[in-house]
Amino acid sequence: MASKGQKFNNYDNQASIKEEILEEYKIKKNVKELSERYNIPAGTIKTWARKINHPELYLGVGQKRGRPKEKNLTKEDYKERYEILKKYQAFLKAQRERK
């Protein structure tokens, strides 16, 4: 977890170094050695490699995080959801009373 006033390194402006490290990683896969040679944390190199190997797991430009918004919900949809919530609350209340 980040502490107050902590500085973070940004390697985006050093794209050539990043590419060089990733090429060496593909050949050797020795993160500790690369980390020591380039003075970059091993976790950073692993993250770069993960993003290259599994780009589908990482968000592209313009995508939002979180649950997608449901559009065009009708009044009946809201009523159905309300009934489900009422039943769930009753279930939880019954569970609490058993204990």
C-alpha positions as CSV (number, residue, x, y, z in Angstrom):
1,M,0.0,0.0,0.0
2,A,1.3,3.4,-0.8
3,S,2.3,5.7,2.0
4,K,1.8,9.4,2.2
5,G,4.1,11.3,0.0
6,Q,5.4,8.2,-1.8
7,K,6.9,8.8,-5.3
8,F,6.1,6.4,-8.1
9,N,8.4,5.8,-11.1
10,N,6.9,6.3,-14.5
11,Y,8.7,4.3,-17.2
12,D,6.4,5.3,-20.1
13,N,8.8,7.9,-21.4
14,Q,11.5,5.2,-21.5
15,A,9.8,2.9,-24.0
16,S,13.0,1.7,-25.7
17,I,14.4,0.4,-22.3
18,K,11.1,-1.2,-21.6
19,E,11.0,-3.0,-24.9
20,E,14.7,-4.1,-24.5
21,I,13.9,-5.5,-21.0
22,L,10.8,-7.4,-22.3
23,E,12.9,-8.9,-25.2
24,E,15.5,-10.1,-22.8
25,Y,12.7,-11.4,-20.5
26,K,11.3,-13.5,-23.4
27,I,14.7,-15.1,-24.0
28,K,16.0,-15.6,-20.4
29,K,13.0,-15.2,-18.1
30,N,15.3,-14.2,-15.3
31,V,13.5,-11.3,-13.6
32,K,16.0,-11.0,-10.7
33,E,19.0,-10.5,-13.1
34,L,17.1,-8.0,-15.2
35,S,15.9,-6.2,-12.1
36,E,19.4,-5.8,-10.8
37,R,20.9,-4.8,-14.2
38,Y,18.4,-2.1,-15.0
39,N,17.6,-1.1,-11.4
40,I,13.9,-1.6,-11.9
41,P,11.7,-3.5,-9.4
42,A,11.1,-7.2,-10.3
43,G,7.4,-6.7,-9.8
44,T,7.3,-4.0,-12.4
45,I,9.0,-6.3,-15.0
46,K,6.6,-9.1,-14.2
47,T,3.6,-6.7,-14.6
48,W,4.9,-5.6,-18.0
49,A,5.4,-9.2,-19.1
50,R,1.9,-10.1,-17.9
51,K,0.4,-7.2,-19.9
52,I,2.2,-8.3,-23.0
53,N,1.3,-11.9,-22.7
54,H,-2.4,-11.4,-21.7
55,P,-3.6,-8.1,-23.1
56,E,-7.2,-9.1,-23.0
57,L,-7.1,-9.0,-19.1
58,Y,-6.1,-5.3,-19.1
59,L,-8.4,-2.5,-20.0
60,G,-8.0,-0.7,-23.3
61,V,-8.3,3.1,-23.8
62,G,-11.8,4.4,-23.2
63,Q,-13.1,1.4,-21.3
64,K,-14.6,1.9,-17.9
65,R,-14.3,-0.3,-14.9
66,G,-17.1,-1.7,-12.8
67,R,-20.4,-3.2,-13.5
68,P,-21.8,-2.1,-16.9
69,K,-24.8,0.2,-16.7
70,E,-28.1,-1.4,-17.6
71,K,-30.1,0.8,-19.9
72,N,-33.7,0.8,-20.9
73,L,-35.1,-0.8,-17.7
74,T,-38.8,-0.8,-17.5
75,K,-41.0,-0.2,-14.5
76,E,-41.7,-4.0,-14.4
77,D,-38.0,-4.7,-14.2
78,Y,-37.7,-2.4,-11.2
79,K,-40.7,-4.1,-9.5
80,E,-39.2,-7.5,-10.1
81,R,-35.9,-6.5,-8.6
82,Y,-37.8,-5.0,-5.6
83,E,-39.6,-8.2,-5.0
84,I,-36.4,-10.2,-5.2
85,L,-34.8,-7.9,-2.6
86,K,-37.8,-8.2,-0.3
87,K,-37.6,-12.0,-0.4
88,Y,-33.8,-11.9,0.2
89,Q,-34.3,-9.6,3.2
90,A,-36.9,-11.9,4.6
91,F,-34.5,-14.9,4.1
92,L,-31.7,-13.0,5.9
93,K,-34.0,-12.1,8.8
94,A,-35.1,-15.8,9.2
95,Q,-31.4,-16.8,9.2
96,R,-30.6,-14.3,11.9
97,E,-33.5,-15.5,14.0
98,R,-32.3,-19.1,13.9
99,K,-29.0,-18.2,15.5
